[in-house]
């Protein structure tokens, strides 16, 4: 992490050194690249000071998943109900075979805990701990995008100030003034555009994905314990569908600026068949 911070500081120094020394005589490709260097390069350098590379890479993977994910809630309910049917009808070996076909994630872990003969309390405790870790990772990814949205306009303003300073140094050279004025305006333009048309929408998309994942993990926590208790599959299906509807309504009325926090531990109630 120390080497990354040193790299980020050196990158920031290099960006501002070039911003003060690159000669731009007219508006064009060079002025656009200079403005992008200050806004995007400065935003990246500042972000790397606060977060390690692996967090940024994980955030990109999470965004990819957010844009390509299907309706995970319906799929999760269907899988849990099928697991309940399989466990009641064919026993733990059939459940284990079915669990091997489930993609890696919380649900697969939950099935493995049952097949490994963990107690009900241990399963609940392990899954709640895994949910806490997952929520924490999602929060970090959201904070990264949120901070980048705040940094971009600030770096755009810094680039504008740098260009205005250079204008005063070429006040008698009207040709050079055009290029520096172009960079000054482009810095502000790119800062506003990247903040409001890139980082903020991506942050909102990630927030929507996080809300859906929170509902899905809560359904897994509820449903897998009912599978362990060998509850009636139809009762489990009704219960999970009701919980998913309630969870969706809550996510719609939640203030969008808030970050996900771990919900308080609930008492699991069985639904009569």
C-alpha positions in Angstrom: 0.0 0.0 0.0 2.9 2.4 0.8 4.3 1.9 -2.7 0.9 2.6 -4.2 0.6 5.9 -2.3 4.1 6.9 -3.4 3.1 6.1 -7.0 -0.1 8.1 -6.7 1.8 11.1 -5.3 4.4 10.9 -8.1 1.6 10.6 -10.6 -0.1 13.7 -9.2 3.2 15.7 -9.4 3.7 14.6 -13.0 0.2 15.6 -14.0 0.5 19.1 -12.6 4.1 19.5 -13.8 2.9 18.7 -17.3 -0.2 20.9 -16.9 2.1 23.9 -16.1 4.6 23.2 -18.8 2.9 21.8 -21.8 2.6 24.3 -24.6 -0.9 24.5 -26.3 -1.4 27.2 -28.9 -4.9 26.4 -30.1 -8.0 24.4 -29.3 -7.8 20.8 -30.5 -6.6 17.3 -29.7 -3.8 18.6 -27.5 -6.0 20.8 -25.4 -8.6 18.0 -24.9 -5.9 15.5 -23.9 -4.4 18.0 -21.4 -7.8 18.6 -19.8 -8.5 14.8 -19.7 -5.1 14.3 -18.1 -5.9 16.7 -15.3 -9.4 15.5 -14.6 -9.2 11.7 -15.1 -5.6 11.4 -14.2 -6.0 13.5 -11.1 -9.1 11.7 -10.0 -7.4 8.3 -10.4 -4.3 9.5 -8.5 -6.4 10.8 -5.6 -8.5 7.6 -5.5 -5.4 5.4 -5.4 -4.2 7.3 -2.3 -7.3 6.2 -0.4 -8.0 2.7 -1.9 -5.8 -0.2 -3.1 -5.8 -1.3 -6.7 -7.7 -4.5 -5.9 -10.6 -2.4 -4.6 -10.8 -0.5 -7.8 -10.6 -3.7 -9.9 -13.3 -5.3 -7.7 -15.5 -2.3 -8.2 -15.2 -2.6 -12.0 -16.1 -6.3 -11.8 -19.1 -5.4 -9.5 -20.3 -2.8 -12.0 -20.0 -5.3 -14.8 -22.1 -7.7 -12.8 -24.7 -5.0 -12.0 -25.2 -4.3 -15.7 -25.3 -7.9 -16.8 -27.3 -9.5 -13.9 -30.6 -11.1 -14.5 -33.6 -11.2 -12.1 -31.6 -12.8 -9.3 -34.5 -12.6 -6.8 -36.9 -14.8 -8.7 -34.0 -17.2 -9.6 -33.1 -17.5 -5.9 -36.6 -18.2 -4.8 -37.0 -20.9 -7.4 -33.7 -22.6 -6.4 -34.5 -22.5 -2.7 -38.0 -24.1 -3.3 -36.4 -26.8 -5.5 -33.8 -27.4 -2.8 -36.6 -27.8 -0.3 -38.4 -30.3 -2.5 -35.2 -32.3 -3.1 -34.2 -32.4 0.6 -37.7 -33.6 1.8 -38.1 -36.1 -1.0 -34.6 -37.6 -1.6 -32.5 -36.6 1.5 -29.1 -35.0 2.0 -27.2 -36.7 -0.8 -29.6 -35.5 -3.4 -29.3 -32.0 -1.9 -25.6 -32.2 -2.1 -25.7 -33.1 -5.8 -28.0 -30.3 -6.5 -25.8 -27.8 -4.6 -22.8 -28.7 -6.7 -24.7 -27.3 -9.8 -25.4 -23.9 -8.1 -23.0 -21.1 -9.1 -20.5 -19.9 -6.5 -22.0 -17.5 -3.9 -23.9 -17.3 -0.7 -26.6 -19.8 -1.7 -24.0 -22.4 -2.6 -22.2 -21.9 0.7 -25.5 -22.3 2.5 -26.3 -25.6 0.9 -22.8 -26.8 1.6 -23.2 -26.0 5.3 -26.3 -28.2 5.4 -24.6 -31.1 3.7 -21.6 -30.8 6.0 -24.0 -31.3 8.9 -23.6 -27.9 10.6 -26.1 -27.1 13.2 -28.9 -24.7 12.6 -27.4 -22.0 14.8 -24.0 -22.4 13.2 -25.5 -22.0 9.7 -27.4 -18.9 10.7 -24.3 -17.4 12.3 -22.0 -18.2 9.4 -24.4 -16.8 6.8 -25.0 -13.6 8.8 -21.3 -13.1 9.0 -20.9 -13.6 5.3 -23.7 -11.2 4.7 -21.9 -8.5 6.8 -18.7 -9.0 4.7 -20.6 -8.7 1.5 -22.4 -5.6 2.5 -19.1 -4.1 3.6 -17.6 -4.8 0.2 -20.6 -3.2 -1.6 -20.3 -0.1 0.6 -16.7 0.3 -0.3 -17.4 0.1 -4.0 -20.2 2.6 -3.7 -17.9 5.0 -1.7 -15.2 4.8 -4.4 -17.6 5.9 -7.1 -19.2 8.5 -4.8 -15.8 10.0 -4.0 -14.7 10.0 -7.7 -17.9 11.9 -8.5 -16.9 14.6 -5.9 -13.2 14.7 -7.1 -13.9 15.2 -10.8 -15.4 18.7 -10.6 -12.7 19.7 -8.1 -9.9 18.6 -10.4 -11.7 20.4 -13.3 -11.6 23.6 -11.2 -8.0 23.0 -10.4 -7.2 22.6 -14.1 -9.1 25.8 -14.9 -7.1 27.7 -12.3 -3.8 26.3 -13.7 -4.8 27.5 -17.2 -5.8 30.9 -16.0 -2.4 31.3 -14.3 -0.7 30.4 -17.6 -2.9 32.9 -19.4 -1.5 35.7 -17.3 2.0 34.6 -18.3 1.1 34.9 -22.0 -1.0 38.0 -21.8 0.8 39.6 -24.7 0.6 36.5 -26.9 -2.9 36.2 -28.2 -2.3 33.0 -30.0 -1.1 31.2 -26.9 -4.0 32.6 -24.9 -6.5 30.8 -27.1 -5.0 27.4 -26.3 -4.8 28.1 -22.6 -8.3 29.5 -22.5 -9.6 26.4 -24.3 -7.9 24.1 -21.7 -9.4 26.2 -18.9 -12.9 25.8 -20.2 -12.4 22.1 -21.1 -11.2 21.3 -17.6 -14.4 22.6 -16.1 -16.5 20.9 -18.9 -14.9 17.5 -18.4 -15.1 17.7 -14.6 -18.8 18.4 -14.7 -19.5 15.8 -17.5 -17.6 12.9 -15.9 -19.1 13.6 -12.5 -22.7 13.9 -13.6 -22.8 11.7 -16.7 -20.4 9.0 -15.6 -19.6 8.6 -11.9 -23.0 9.6 -10.4 -25.0 7.3 -12.8 -22.7 4.4 -12.1 -23.0 5.0 -8.4 -26.8 5.0 -8.7 -26.7 1.8 -10.8 -24.5 0.2 -8.2 -26.9 1.3 -5.4 -29.8 -0.3 -7.2 -27.8 -3.5 -7.6 -26.9 -3.4 -3.9 -30.6 -3.0 -2.9 -31.5 -6.1 -4.9 -28.6 -8.1 -3.5 -29.6 -7.1 0.1 -33.1 -8.5 -0.6 -31.6 -11.6 -2.2 -29.2 -12.4 0.7 -32.0 -11.9 3.2 -34.1 -14.4 1.3 -31.3 -16.9 1.4 -30.9 -16.4 5.1 -34.6 -17.0 5.7 -35.1 -19.7 3.1 -32.1 -21.9 3.8 -33.1 -22.3 7.5 -36.5 -23.4 6.4 -34.9 -25.9 4.0 -32.8 -27.2 7.0 -36.0 -27.5 9.0 -37.6 -29.4 6.1 -40.5 -27.0 6.0 -43.2 -27.5 3.3 -41.8 -26.2 0.0 -45.1 -24.4 -0.9 -45.0 -22.6 2.4 -41.4 -21.6 1.8 -42.3 -20.3 -1.6 -45.2 -18.2 -0.3 -43.0 -16.9 2.5 -40.1 -15.9 0.3 -42.3 -14.3 -2.3 -44.0 -12.2 0.4 -40.6 -11.2 1.8 -39.3 -10.2 -1.6 -42.3 -8.0 -2.3 -41.9 -6.3 1.1 -38.2 -5.8 0.6 -38.7 -4.3 -2.9 -41.1 -1.7 -1.5 -38.7 -0.8 1.3 -35.9 -0.3 -1.2 -38.0 2.1 -3.3 -38.7 4.4 -0.4 -35.2 4.3 1.1 -33.2 7.5 0.7 -30.8 7.0 -2.2 -27.9 8.8 -0.4 -27.8 6.3 2.4 -25.4 3.3 2.4 -26.5 -0.2 3.1 -26.0 -1.3 6.7 -26.4 -4.7 8.2 -30.0 -5.2 9.2 -30.7 -6.2 12.8 -31.0 -9.9 13.6 -34.6 -11.1 13.1 -36.5 -14.0 14.7 -37.2 -16.5 12.0 -40.9 -17.6 12.0 -42.2 -20.7 10.3 -45.1 -20.5 8.0 -47.6 -23.3 8.4 -48.2 -25.4 5.2 
